Amino acid sequence: AGAAAEARFISSAKGKGLFATKNIRKGETVFVERPVVSSQFLWNALYNYRACDHCLRALETAEENAQRLLGKSSLVLPHPEQCSIRKDLHQQCPRCQVTYCSAECRQAALEQYHQVLCLGPSRDDPTHPLNKLQEAWRNMHYPPETSSIMLMARMVATIKQAKDKEWWIKAFSQFCSKTANEEEEIVHKLLGDKFKGQLELLRLLFTEALYDEYLSRWFTPEGFRSLFALVGTNGQGIGTSSLSQWVHACDALDLPMLQREELDAFIDQLYKDIEKESGEFLNCEGSGLYVLQSCCNHSCIPNAETSFPENNFLLHLTALEDIEAGEEICISYLDCCQRERSRHSRNKILRENYLFTCSCPKCLAQADDADITSDEEEEGEGETDDAELEDEMTDV
């Protein structure tokens, strides 16, 4: 699948980049990639966004999904046959009852990390070390979520279970790592002002739950911080939704004009009502580490974008423009709204979250613009449109 693109080293400042190995047409899928490891966010799971514990496929039918988001159990969706959820295939871990979308996912999780992380009968025991770790994380990292301690737990569990431990350590070491002061900044971003004390508490709980002699470095203060920074910098948001799958399927139906207008009006109204009730939290959300995608550099005028059209953790990278062989493939780390802001504002977000200053063609062209931040811009523009600030990283 990686034939249309390859990662190359650019410079020590920029690290790696992803480059087209052949001409790619606009709209073409550059690659489809599965994550090395992924995990649903903890608050997302707590609030009953039911997803496969392995691939994050949404487990509710589109109708159940809409009923929950609306808080209205009487809602009936038309065209139920357009819902892709197959409940007959769902399986649970016989020991701890976490749910998977299929026998394949249950098996894959068991083989990679679940033997170590299975809570068995302690699933609801608040004193179990893994439950203490998750509770501590939830108390530090409120929605909107951007990361999960369980992603790090799955990395440790994967290596613990692996026959070839070195292969996995190498797989994880491909992800961009940072210097100590950069790590401080990322950890700060994830844990806020009290981060020194919080990080130490997390490290002790992480150690109690998962310590492994072979990985002892990851449990030291420096090692734990760099593990944190790795996940903070490279984690890619994943969003899945059986409702949006159903909407896409309905959009593709060939209907008489009147029926088409009725269905479109129904869907528009449904989304308006859901937004009133649940705000922007529509999807099952988590994050994962993707080897190829993590090599994609940012541009404020990206030529590709990521999405999750299969309702699971498979990431599709799609070309937004024609891309020539040899050209760098870039995605945007900013959402639509953030991209429209001034160069100064864009770079403030990029520096704070990803620790670099952008020098894409758009930023270079605006290099002489006055350094106003968007706070000043907003005073001129009136209110910003919050509805548009949906996070593109988890758009489905």
Residue pairs with C-beta under 8 A, 6 or more apart in sequence:
1 31
1 32
1 33
2 31
2 33
2 292
3 21
3 22
4 20
4 21
4 22
4 24
4 28
4 30
4 31
5 18
5 19
5 20
5 21
5 24
5 30
5 31
5 292
5 317
5 329
6 18
6 19
6 21
7 16
7 17
7 18
7 19
7 291
7 292
7 295
8 16
8 17
8 18
8 19
9 15
9 16
10 16
10 17
10 297
14 297
15 176
16 176
16 295
17 295
17 296
17 297
17 328
17 329
18 292
18 295
18 296
18 297
18 328
18 329
19 326
19 327
19 328
19 329
20 30
20 323
20 324
20 325
20 326
20 327
20 328
20 329
21 325
22 325
23 322
23 323
23 324
23 325
24 30
24 319
24 322
24 323
25 319
25 322
26 319
26 320
26 321
26 322
27 318
27 319
28 318
28 319
29 316
29 317
29 318
29 319
30 304
30 317
30 318
30 319
30 323
30 329
31 292
31 316
31 317
32 314
32 315
32 316
32 317
33 290
33 291
33 292
33 293
33 314
33 315
33 317
34 290
34 313
34 314
34 315
35 236
35 238
35 288
35 289
35 290
35 313
35 315
36 171
36 172
36 288
36 289
36 290
36 291
37 112
37 113
37 151
37 154
37 155
37 158
37 288
37 289
38 55
38 56
38 151
38 154
38 238
38 286
38 287
38 288
38 289
38 313
39 148
39 150
39 151
39 153
39 154
39 286
39 287
39 288
40 49
40 51
40 53
40 56
40 148
40 150
40 284
40 285
40 286
41 143
41 145
41 147
41 148
41 285
41 286
41 287
42 134
42 137
42 138
42 141
42 145
42 148
42 149
42 150
43 138
43 141
43 142
43 143
43 145
44 51
44 143
44 145
44 281
44 284
44 285
44 286
45 51
46 138
47 281
48 68
49 58
49 281
49 283
49 284
49 285
50 58
50 59
50 60
50 99
50 284
51 57
51 58
51 59
51 240
51 284
51 286
52 59
52 99
52 100
52 101
52 102
52 105
52 312
53 93
53 98
53 99
53 100
53 105
53 109
53 114
54 100
54 101
54 105
54 106
54 108
54 109
55 101
55 105
55 312
55 313
55 314
56 238
56 240
56 284
56 286
56 312
56 313
57 101
57 105
57 240
57 311
57 312
58 65
58 85
58 240
58 241
58 242
58 245
58 283
58 284
58 311
59 85
59 87
59 90
59 99
59 101
59 242
60 68
60 85
60 242
61 80
61 83
61 85
61 87
61 242
62 77
62 80
62 82
62 83
62 85
62 242
62 243
62 245
62 246
63 75
63 76
63 77
63 80
63 83
64 242
65 241
65 242
65 243
66 75
66 77
66 243
66 270
66 274
67 73
67 74
67 75
69 243
69 274
69 277
69 278
69 282
70 270
70 273
70 274
70 277
70 278
71 277
77 83
77 246
78 263
78 266
79 246
79 249
79 250
79 253
79 263
82 246
82 249
82 250
82 253
83 242
83 245
83 246
83 249
84 242
84 245
84 246
84 249
84 311
85 242
86 101
89 101
89 102
89 103
90 99
90 100
90 101
90 102
91 99
91 100
91 102
91 103
91 105
91 106
92 98
92 99
92 100
92 106
93 100
93 106
93 109
93 110
93 114
93 118
95 118
95 120
95 121
96 118
96 119
96 120
96 121
96 123
97 123
98 123
100 106
100 109
101 312
111 161
112 154
112 157
112 158
112 161
113 154
113 157
113 158
113 161
114 157
115 157
115 161
116 156
116 157
116 160
116 161
116 210
117 130
117 153
117 154
117 157
119 125
119 128
119 130
119 131
122 128
122 131
125 131
126 132
126 135
129 205
129 208
129 209
129 210
130 153
130 209
130 210
132 205
132 208
132 209
133 149
133 153
133 202
133 205
133 206
133 208
133 209
134 149
134 150
136 201
136 202
136 205
137 148
137 149
137 150
137 202
140 191
140 192
140 198
140 202
141 147
141 148
141 190
141 191
143 281
144 280
144 281
144 391
145 285
146 190
146 232
146 235
146 237
146 287
147 190
147 231
147 232
147 235
147 287
148 286
148 287
149 202
149 206
151 231
151 235
151 286
151 287
151 288
151 289
152 206
152 227
152 228
152 231
153 206
153 209
153 210
155 172
155 227
155 289
156 210
156 212
156 215
156 218
157 210
158 168
159 165
159 168
159 169
159 172
159 212
159 214
159 215
160 210
160 212
160 214
160 215
162 168
165 214
171 291
172 230
172 289
174 291
174 294
175 230
175 233
175 234
175 289
175 291
175 294
176 230
176 233
176 234
176 294
177 226
177 229
177 230
178 186
178 226
178 229
178 230
178 233
178 355
180 222
180 225
182 229
182 355
183 225
183 226
183 228
183 229
184 225
185 352
185 355
186 228
186 229
186 232
186 233
186 355
187 195
187 199
187 225
187 228
187 229
187 232
188 195
189 232
189 352
189 353
190 228
190 232
191 198
191 199
192 198
199 221
199 224
199 225
199 228
200 221
202 224
203 219
203 221
203 224
206 219
206 224
207 219
211 219
212 219
217 223
218 224
218 227
231 287
231 289
233 354
233 355
234 289
234 294
235 287
235 288
235 289
236 287
236 288
236 289
236 290
236 293
236 294
236 306
236 315
236 393
237 285
237 286
237 287
237 391
237 393
237 394
238 285
238 286
238 287
238 288
238 308
238 313
238 315
238 394
239 283
239 284
239 285
239 308
239 393
239 394
239 395
239 396
240 283
240 284
240 308
240 311
240 312
240 313
240 396
241 282
241 283
241 284
241 311
241 396
242 311
243 282
244 282
244 283
244 396
245 311
245 396
247 267
248 309
250 263
250 267
253 260
253 263
255 263
274 282
275 387
280 389
280 390
280 391
283 394
283 396
285 394
286 313
288 313
288 315
290 315
292 317
293 306
293 315
293 317
293 331
296 304
296 317
296 329
296 330
296 331
297 328
297 330
298 330
298 331
298 332
298 333
298 334
298 350
298 354
298 356
298 358
298 360
299 330
299 331
299 332
299 358
299 360
299 361
299 362
300 332
300 334
300 339
300 343
300 346
300 358
300 360
300 362
300 363
301 360
301 361
301 362
302 320
302 330
302 331
302 332
303 319
303 320
303 321
303 323
303 327
303 329
303 330
304 317
304 318
304 319
304 320
304 323
304 329
304 330
304 331
305 317
305 318
305 320
305 331
305 332
305 392
306 315
306 316
306 317
306 318
306 331
306 393
307 315
307 316
307 318
307 395
307 396
308 314
308 315
308 316
308 396
309 316
309 396
310 316
311 396
317 329
317 331
319 329
323 329
330 360
332 339
332 392
333 350
333 353
333 354
333 393
334 346
334 349
334 350
334 392
335 389
335 390
335 391
335 392
335 393
336 388
336 392
337 384
337 385
337 388
337 389
338 345
338 346
338 349
339 346
341 374
341 377
342 366
342 369
342 372
342 373
342 374
342 377
343 362
343 363
343 366
343 367
343 369
344 369
344 370
344 371
344 372
344 373
345 373
345 374
345 377
346 358
346 363
347 357
347 358
347 363
348 373
350 356
350 357
350 358
351 357
374 384
378 384
